[in-house]
Amino acid sequence: MKTAAVIINKSSGKKKKPPIEYGVLSNLHAQGYDVKLLYTDGSDAKELAKEVSDYADLIVSAGGDGTIGEIIDGMVECGSDSVLSILPAGTVNDYVRALGLPLDMNAAIESLSGPQKEIKADVIKFNDRHAAYLIALGDFMESFTKVSSKVKNRFGILAYLYAGLRALLTMKKYRVKIEAPEETVMSDSILTIVANTSSVGSFTRLLHEARVNDHHLHVLNIAPSNPKEIVQIVLGALRGNIADHKNVQYIRTKKLTLDTDRLQVMDIDGDADTFTAMDIEIVPGCIKLNVPEK
């Protein structure tokens, strides 16, 4: 019998009513899986992914983008041959949006018992670690990482919007150095993003050309901007043409080095982490994902 390991982050996203376990068990049993349920607060998701990769044909992530990133990091590190399915249990669910998966939890659970197709997703490697889809720098993204789980669970995406608007009023520039084969950037900045998905920070078309399997990193760097320019940039982010703005630099590459002069915190897949200078590269097609055929 096939085995599925479901890793559930009970603190991710809004409160789930009713609990998702029954629906997950029912739909995976319908696909012939013996199911094991495991729980995490996010801190041990990587280790759980490594453990279950020894026996699981399917791993199901029921958490936010940070949980997905930890699970993928563990799977890549141990060379997992398991297939990963994702449920939208977070607040922003960028990775789910980028894959075109259902954002409604009930619909996503139902899709587990339907026909699936397998795709091979790229992963971002930075130094000796892996991110599912995002490395972000600057006060704007740093403000998101400071939003508490309690506030996120209560107010959802409004918490992020409020934090972002507040950051725009107090944003401090930093000096960034980006070295890629295609281009070198050394400039003042208020936001730097390295990603491999179209959706970042719930802006579903921020990097509209990016795909999880296009074998490239997509880099945005935004120079210090006045309020009028910030409004233009935000509108560009919503419309999918942010790279057209004169204060935005865009690079499509396979590898780069990244350093700054003052930052101490960065955002990895939606969660705060300690900043360090990085060698970054795309690792093509190293994670198998299950997505609904339709």
C-alpha positions in Angstrom: 0.0 0.0 0.0 1.1 3.6 -0.7 1.9 5.8 2.2 1.2 9.5 2.6 2.6 11.7 5.4 0.6 14.8 6.2 2.6 17.5 7.9 0.2 20.0 9.6 1.3 23.3 11.0 -1.5 24.0 13.6 -0.4 27.7 14.0 -0.4 28.5 10.2 -3.0 30.8 8.8 -6.5 31.4 10.0 -8.2 29.0 12.4 -9.4 26.0 10.4 -13.1 25.2 11.1 -13.8 22.4 10.9 -10.4 20.7 11.5 -8.9 19.5 8.2 -7.9 16.0 9.4 -11.1 14.2 8.5 -11.3 15.5 5.0 -7.6 14.8 4.3 -7.8 11.2 5.6 -11.0 10.5 3.7 -9.7 11.8 0.3 -6.3 10.2 0.6 -7.8 6.9 1.7 -9.9 7.1 -1.5 -6.6 7.2 -3.4 -5.4 4.1 -1.7 -3.0 5.7 0.7 -2.1 4.6 4.2 -2.0 8.0 6.0 0.2 9.2 8.8 -0.6 12.6 10.4 2.3 14.7 11.9 2.2 18.1 13.6 4.6 20.9 13.6 4.9 24.5 14.9 7.2 25.1 11.9 10.5 24.8 13.7 10.8 21.1 13.0 9.1 20.8 9.6 12.4 20.3 7.8 13.4 17.4 10.1 10.0 15.9 9.8 10.2 16.0 6.0 13.6 14.2 6.1 12.2 11.6 8.4 9.1 10.8 6.4 11.0 10.8 3.1 12.3 7.4 4.1 8.9 5.8 3.7 6.3 8.2 2.2 5.3 8.1 -1.4 3.4 11.3 -0.9 4.1 14.2 1.5 1.3 16.7 2.1 2.1 20.2 3.4 -0.7 21.8 5.4 0.9 25.0 6.4 1.9 28.4 5.1 4.7 29.4 2.7 7.3 29.1 5.5 6.2 25.5 6.2 6.4 24.6 2.5 9.9 26.1 2.4 11.1 24.1 5.4 9.6 20.9 4.0 11.2 21.4 0.6 14.6 22.2 2.2 14.4 18.9 4.1 13.3 17.0 1.0 16.2 18.4 -1.1 18.8 17.9 1.6 18.0 14.2 1.9 17.4 13.6 -1.8 13.8 12.7 -1.2 12.0 10.7 -4.0 8.6 11.5 -2.4 6.0 13.6 -4.2 4.7 16.8 -2.5 1.1 18.0 -2.4 0.2 21.4 -0.9 -2.9 22.6 1.0 -3.5 26.4 1.4 -3.2 26.6 5.2 -1.3 29.8 5.4 -2.3 33.5 5.4 -0.8 34.6 2.0 -0.3 31.3 0.2 2.0 32.7 -2.5 3.2 29.2 -3.5 -0.3 28.0 -3.9 -1.3 31.0 -6.0 1.7 30.6 -8.2 0.8 27.0 -8.9 -2.8 27.9 -9.6 -4.0 25.5 -6.9 -7.3 26.1 -5.1 -7.2 28.7 -2.3 -10.3 27.3 -0.7 -9.2 24.7 1.8 -12.2 22.4 1.2 -11.7 22.5 -2.6 -8.0 21.8 -2.1 -8.7 18.8 0.1 -11.3 17.4 -2.4 -8.7 17.7 -5.1 -6.4 15.2 -3.3 -8.7 12.4 -4.4 -8.9 13.6 -8.0 -6.6 12.9 -11.0 -3.1 14.4 -10.4 -0.3 15.3 -12.7 3.3 15.5 -11.6 5.6 18.5 -12.3 9.2 19.0 -11.4 9.7 22.3 -9.5 12.9 24.3 -9.2 14.3 25.3 -5.8 16.4 28.3 -4.8 19.7 27.3 -3.1 21.4 29.9 -1.0 24.7 29.0 0.6 24.0 25.5 2.1 20.2 25.9 2.4 17.2 25.9 0.2 14.1 28.1 -0.3 11.0 27.1 -2.0 10.4 30.4 -3.8 11.6 33.6 -2.1 14.5 35.5 -0.6 13.6 39.2 0.1 15.5 42.1 1.7 14.6 45.5 3.0 12.3 47.2 5.5 9.2 46.6 3.3 9.5 42.8 3.5 11.0 42.9 7.0 7.8 44.6 8.1 5.9 41.5 7.0 8.1 39.2 9.0 7.4 41.2 12.2 3.6 40.6 12.0 2.8 38.2 14.8 1.0 34.9 14.2 -1.9 36.2 16.4 -2.4 39.3 14.3 -2.0 37.3 11.0 -4.6 34.8 12.2 -7.1 37.5 13.2 -6.8 39.9 10.3 -5.3 37.8 7.4 -4.0 39.7 4.4 -5.1 43.0 5.9 -2.3 42.6 8.5 0.2 42.5 5.6 -1.3 45.5 3.8 -1.2 47.6 7.0 2.4 46.6 7.7 3.4 47.4 4.2 1.8 50.8 4.2 3.4 51.6 7.5 6.8 50.6 6.2 6.4 52.9 3.2 6.3 55.9 5.5 9.5 54.9 7.4 11.5 53.0 4.9 15.3 53.1 5.2 17.6 52.6 2.3 20.5 50.1 2.3 23.4 49.5 -0.1 23.1 46.3 -2.1 25.5 44.5 -4.4 24.2 42.0 -6.8 26.6 40.2 -9.1 25.1 38.0 -11.8 26.7 36.9 -15.1 24.2 39.1 -17.0 24.6 42.2 -14.9 26.1 43.8 -11.8 24.1 46.1 -9.5 25.6 48.2 -6.8 23.1 50.8 -5.6 20.9 52.1 -2.8 17.8 50.1 -2.4 14.6 49.8 -0.4 13.6 46.3 -1.6 15.4 43.4 -3.2 13.6 40.2 -4.2 15.0 36.9 -5.5 12.2 34.5 -6.5 11.1 31.8 -8.8 7.3 32.3 -8.7 5.0 34.9 -10.1 3.2 35.6 -6.8 5.2 37.4 -4.0 3.6 39.0 -1.0 0.2 38.2 -2.4 1.0 40.3 -5.5 0.0 37.5 -7.9 1.6 39.1 -10.9 4.6 40.7 -9.4 7.0 38.5 -11.5 4.5 37.6 -14.2 7.1 35.7 -16.3 8.3 33.5 -13.4 7.4 29.9 -13.2 8.4 27.2 -10.6 9.9 25.2 -13.5 11.4 27.8 -15.8 15.0 27.1 -14.4 15.7 30.8 -13.7 15.9 33.2 -10.8 13.9 36.4 -11.1 15.5 39.4 -9.3 13.8 42.7 -8.6 15.7 45.6 -7.0 13.8 48.9 -6.2 15.7 52.1 -5.7 14.7 54.7 -3.1 11.5 56.4 -4.3 9.3 59.3 -3.4 5.6 58.7 -2.5 4.4 59.4 -6.0 6.9 56.8 -7.4 5.9 54.3 -4.7 2.3 54.5 -5.8 3.4 54.0 -9.4 5.5 51.0 -8.4 2.6 49.4 -6.4 0.3 49.8 -9.3 2.9 48.2 -11.6 3.1 45.3 -9.1 -0.7 44.8 -9.4 -0.7 45.1 -13.2 2.3 42.8 -13.8 4.5 45.5 -15.3 6.6 46.6 -12.3 9.8 46.1 -14.2 8.9 49.0 -16.5 9.3 51.6 -13.8 12.6 53.6 -14.0 13.4 52.8 -10.3 13.1 49.1 -10.7 15.9 46.8 -11.9 15.0 43.4 -13.1 17.4 40.5 -13.8 16.7 37.0 -15.0 19.5 34.7 -14.2 20.6 31.3 -13.0 23.0 32.4 -10.2 24.2 35.4 -8.4 25.9 36.7 -5.3 24.1 39.1 -2.9 25.4 41.3 -0.1 24.3 44.5 1.7 25.9 47.1 4.0 23.6 47.1 7.0 20.8 44.6 6.9 20.5 42.0 9.8 17.2 40.4 8.8 15.9 38.8 5.6 12.7 37.1 4.5 12.9 33.4 3.5 9.6 32.1 2.1 7.7 34.5 4.3 9.5 34.0 7.5 12.2 36.1 9.2 15.8 34.9 9.1 19.3 36.3 9.9 20.8 38.0 7.0 24.2 36.9 5.6 26.0 37.4 2.3 24.8 34.7 -0.1 25.7 32.7 -3.1 22.4 32.0 -4.8 21.6 29.6 -7.6 18.6 27.8 -9.1 18.4 24.0 -8.7 16.3 22.9 -11.6 13.5 20.3 -11.3 14.6 18.8 -8.0 11.2 18.6 -6.3 8.3 16.5 -7.6 4.9 18.3 -7.1 1.4 16.8 -7.4 -1.1 19.2 -8.9 -4.7 18.5 -9.9 -4.9 17.6 -13.6 -7.7 20.2 -14.3 
